[in-house]
């Protein structure tokens, strides 16, 4: 399945359970197909996070600048 429209449709079905209708005349379909197919699989340890560290990380995140500042 090398056709970018088919790749985008298949990727959307895999991720969202619904295939998108992709027009053939859209510029950059190859790039959009690469973005749609991109997946990251992470694994996490089954360990508790120290509450003080969690508070510090959350406070730092809340203090970070955002575009609404």
Secondary structure, DSSP 8 states (H G I E B T S, - for coil): ---HHHHHHHHHHHHHSS-----TT-TTHHHHHHHHH--------S----HHHHHHHHHHHHHS--TT-
